[in-house]
Amino acid sequence: MSVEESVIRSYALAPAKTITAGGVRFAYREFGPKGGIPVVFFVHLAGTLDNWDPRIVDAIAANRHVITFDQQGVGASSGRVPGTIEEAADDAYAFIRALGHDRIDAFGFSVGGMIAQDLVLAHPELVRKLVLTGTGPRGGTDMDKVTRVTYGDILRSAIARSDPKEFLFFNRDRIGKAAGKAFVARLRERTADRDRPFKVTTLGTQLKAIQRFGRSAPSDLSTITQPTLIANGDNDRMVPSVLSRDLHRRIAGSELIIYPNSGHGAIFQYWEKFAPVAAAFLAA
């Protein structure tokens, strides 16, 4: 079998691995062709390795080395959940450097996009390109209200006996409900060697970190000169859609996509449109 034939291109088959950095054992997966600059994915609130849409990561891994990982204290990673976004960015840097990479492309969704922002601000030499989806800037208007929205939708989903992401990520109309169920079904395509579930007891720590981020003084995003792609839905209730437009204004030369009739998980609802755009942006 040739090297090319042996390359894993399906996230459902990506092996689970661990690496220790700064005394923390980080759980991660990597797949796609190795060599060149990897694309590192930063997951959402209460997210683990099993929460990435295979339709998006597989599309990018068709031609790129893709890495996903659990934050400290999340999933199969050891340690304690960081209390601030800055600490989470420090952990990400330690993890990436432990893998031996000194240059990456960063793909962040939701709180993962906040971590990616702090990472590129602290280590601009590390990041070549930036994809920010369903996220907003430090000090963003109404970002600190995410706790109320999150707990409210968790309660609604429990009553409906549905996955909370169906409520948090998607509109509750016919189209949104169908998109939410399809997304949750895709997350279950990996059946072997799944990650450890997210601990509900750590949810509050992550929410407080987002609140601190939202109530902090804004960062100077004008220093971000990396090519940046920003995407969201037009009705994001978790991280208000206006904050994606704010990011676009503050990051010179950035590209902005706002998908209609969609919420926080717009990139998953519109994966057929978004995945090739993201793959092309990262490949250019």
C-alpha positions as a printed Julia matrix, in Angstrom:
284×3 Matrix{Float64}:
   0.0    0.0    0.0
   1.38   3.44  -0.92
   1.68   6.29   1.58
  -1.11   8.13  -0.23
  -3.44   5.13  -0.08
  -2.85   4.75   3.67
  -3.86   8.32   4.5
  -6.97   8.43   6.7
  -9.46  10.91   5.25
 -12.53  10.11   7.37
 -12.92  11.61  10.84
 -14.91   8.53  11.84
 -11.68   6.52  11.45
  -9.18   9.01  12.9
  -7.32   7.28  15.76
  -7.52   8.63  19.29
  -4.14   9.82  20.58
  -2.67  11.62  23.59
   0.32  13.85  24.2
   1.55  15.47  27.4
   2.34  19.18  27.56
   2.94  21.16  30.74
   1.88  18.21  32.85
  -1.47  17.89  31.05
  -2.38  14.87  28.94
  -4.21  16.21  25.89
  -6.49  13.91  23.91
  -6.49  14.56  20.18
  -7.13  13.12  16.74
  -5.34  13.82  13.49
  -6.03  12.7    9.95
  -5.62  13.75   6.36
  -2.3   13.99   4.51
   0.6   15.0    6.76
   3.15  17.57   5.78
   2.85  21.3    5.41
   0.83  23.48   7.77
  -1.86  21.65   9.78
  -5.37  22.97  10.43
  -6.1   22.92  14.18
  -9.77  22.95  15.21
 -10.97  24.69  18.41
 -14.28  23.27  19.58
 -17.39  24.92  21.08
 -18.77  25.21  24.61
 -19.24  21.76  26.19
 -17.66  20.21  23.1
 -15.38  17.19  22.84
 -13.62  15.42  19.99
 -16.95  13.88  19.0
 -18.62  17.24  18.37
 -17.06  18.13  15.01
 -19.3   17.78  11.97
 -17.63  15.13   9.79
 -18.92  16.83   6.64
 -16.75  19.87   7.42
 -13.6   18.3    8.86
 -13.58  15.58   6.18
 -13.81  18.2    3.43
 -10.77  20.02   4.79
  -8.85  16.8    5.51
  -9.21  15.8    1.87
  -6.12  17.91   1.2
  -4.9   19.1    4.61
  -3.55  17.65   7.84
  -6.36  18.19  10.38
  -5.95  18.15  14.17
  -8.75  18.28  16.74
  -8.2   18.22  20.5
  -9.9   18.29  23.89
  -9.2   21.27  26.11
  -7.66  20.64  29.51
 -10.2   18.96  31.78
 -12.55  18.14  28.89
 -13.31  14.72  27.42
 -10.28  12.45  27.68
  -7.84  15.28  28.48
  -6.54  15.47  32.04
  -6.35  18.52  34.29
  -8.87  21.23  35.15
 -11.0   23.28  32.78
  -9.39  26.73  32.29
 -11.16  29.55  34.09
 -10.38  32.12  31.4
 -10.1   32.23  27.63
  -6.5   33.41  27.96
  -5.62  30.27  29.93
  -7.33  28.1   27.32
  -5.25  29.81  24.62
  -2.08  29.14  26.63
  -3.06  25.47  26.84
  -3.65  25.36  23.09
  -0.22  26.85  22.44
   1.45  24.28  24.71
  -0.42  21.46  22.96
   0.48  22.66  19.46
   4.14  23.16  20.31
   4.28  19.72  21.99
   3.21  18.25  18.67
   6.19  20.0   17.09
   4.29  22.56  15.01
   5.47  26.17  14.73
   2.91  27.23  12.1
  -0.79  26.38  11.87
  -4.09  27.44  10.4
  -6.68  27.9   13.17
 -10.39  27.02  12.82
 -12.5   28.14  15.76
 -16.21  27.69  16.4
 -18.06  29.55  19.19
 -15.84  29.7   22.3
 -13.22  27.97  20.16
 -13.17  31.11  18.03
 -12.54  33.21  21.14
  -9.63  30.97  22.1
  -8.26  31.2   18.56
  -8.39  35.01  18.75
  -6.41  35.09  21.99
  -3.95  32.58  20.54
  -3.21  34.63  17.44
  -2.92  37.84  19.48
  -0.43  36.24  21.88
   1.45  34.28  19.21
   0.96  35.97  15.82
   3.9   34.09  14.35
   2.13  30.77  14.99
  -1.03  31.34  12.94
  -1.03  31.67   9.16
  -4.8   31.76   8.49
  -7.83  32.12  10.72
 -11.41  30.84  10.43
 -13.83  32.27  13.01
 -17.37  30.87  13.06
 -20.29  31.55  15.41
 -18.09  33.73  17.58
 -17.36  37.3   18.6
 -14.67  39.63  19.95
 -13.59  40.21  23.53
 -15.95  42.74  25.11
 -18.67  41.96  22.55
 -22.13  43.34  23.26
 -24.47  40.87  25.02
 -21.95  38.03  24.83
 -22.14  37.71  28.62
 -25.8   36.69  28.33
 -24.8   33.29  26.96
 -25.36  31.65  30.37
 -29.06  32.49  30.44
 -29.54  31.3   26.85
 -27.58  28.09  27.43
 -29.36  26.98  30.58
 -32.72  27.95  29.12
 -32.21  25.84  26.01
 -30.82  22.92  27.99
 -34.08  22.92  29.98
 -36.18  23.16  26.8
 -34.26  20.31  25.19
 -34.71  18.13  28.28
 -38.47  18.66  28.14
 -38.42  17.81  24.43
 -36.05  14.88  25.01
 -33.7   16.24  22.36
 -30.0   17.02  22.15
 -29.39  20.55  23.55
 -27.5   21.46  20.35
 -30.76  21.21  18.41
 -32.02  24.18  20.45
 -28.76  26.09  20.95
 -27.46  25.87  17.37
 -30.57  25.93  15.18
 -33.76  27.9   14.69
 -36.91  26.21  15.94
 -38.77  26.38  12.64
 -39.28  23.43  10.3
 -35.99  23.95   8.47
 -33.98  24.5   11.63
 -35.41  21.47  13.39
 -34.59  19.22  10.43
 -31.07  20.65  10.2
 -30.5   20.11  13.92
 -31.55  16.46  13.84
 -29.42  15.82  10.74
 -26.4   17.42  12.44
 -26.79  15.37  15.63
 -27.13  12.2   13.53
 -23.85  12.98  11.73
 -22.09  13.33  15.07
 -23.01   9.71  15.8
 -21.41   8.32  12.65
 -18.27   7.41  14.58
 -19.19   4.31  16.54
 -15.82   3.04  17.81
 -13.32   4.61  20.21
 -15.51   7.59  21.01
 -14.4   10.32  23.39
 -15.38  10.53  27.03
 -18.57  12.56  27.48
 -18.43  16.17  28.59
 -18.88  16.56  32.34
 -21.86  18.78  33.16
 -20.01  19.95  36.29
 -17.47  21.76  34.1
 -20.08  23.64  32.05
 -20.29  26.44  34.6
 -16.54  27.02  34.45
 -16.6   27.41  30.68
 -19.62  29.72  30.83
 -17.92  31.95  33.4
 -14.85  32.14  31.15
 -17.08  33.33  28.28
 -18.74  35.87  30.59
 -15.34  37.25  31.59
 -14.35  37.44  27.95
 -17.57  39.3   27.1
 -17.17  41.75  29.98
 -13.47  42.44  29.38
 -12.01  45.45  27.61
 -11.89  44.84  23.85
  -8.7   43.45  22.32
  -6.95  45.37  19.55
  -7.93  43.17  16.62
  -6.33  45.58  14.16
  -3.09  43.72  14.86
  -4.51  40.59  13.21
  -3.11  40.69   9.67
  -3.66  37.01   8.89
  -6.22  36.2    6.18
  -9.45  35.65   8.12
 -12.75  34.02   7.16
 -15.75  34.81   9.4
 -19.09  32.98   9.19
 -22.34  32.87  11.13
 -26.09  32.67  10.79
 -28.38  35.7   10.76
 -30.07  34.67  14.03
 -27.33  33.53  16.41
 -28.85  33.6   19.9
 -25.72  32.4   21.72
 -23.16  34.81  20.27
 -25.25  37.54  18.61
 -24.8   37.7   14.84
 -23.93  41.4   15.06
 -20.66  40.36  16.7
 -19.58  38.54  13.54
 -20.05  41.79  11.66
 -18.08  43.53  14.43
 -15.21  41.07  13.92
 -15.33  41.74  10.19
 -15.06  45.48  10.73
 -12.19  45.15  13.17
 -10.07  42.61  11.27
  -8.85  44.35   8.13
  -9.3   42.42   4.91
 -11.42  39.68   6.51
 -14.16  37.88   4.6
 -17.67  37.61   6.07
 -20.44  35.1    5.3
 -23.86  35.41   6.96
 -26.21  32.54   6.15
 -29.97  33.26   6.07
 -32.6   31.71   8.33
 -30.03  30.07  10.59
 -28.53  30.39  14.03
 -25.35  29.6   15.94
 -24.79  26.38  13.99
 -25.21  27.94  10.55
 -22.03  26.34   9.21
 -23.51  22.93  10.07
 -26.93  23.75   8.61
 -25.26  25.01   5.42
 -22.35  22.56   5.42
 -22.78  21.83   1.7
 -22.06  25.49   0.94
 -19.64  26.27   3.76
 -17.33  23.24   3.65
 -15.99  23.88   0.11
 -15.61  27.6    0.82
 -13.63  26.93   3.99
 -11.51  24.28   2.28
 -10.73  26.63  -0.6
  -9.91  29.51   1.77
  -7.49  27.35   3.74
  -5.92  25.93   0.58
  -5.35  29.24  -1.19
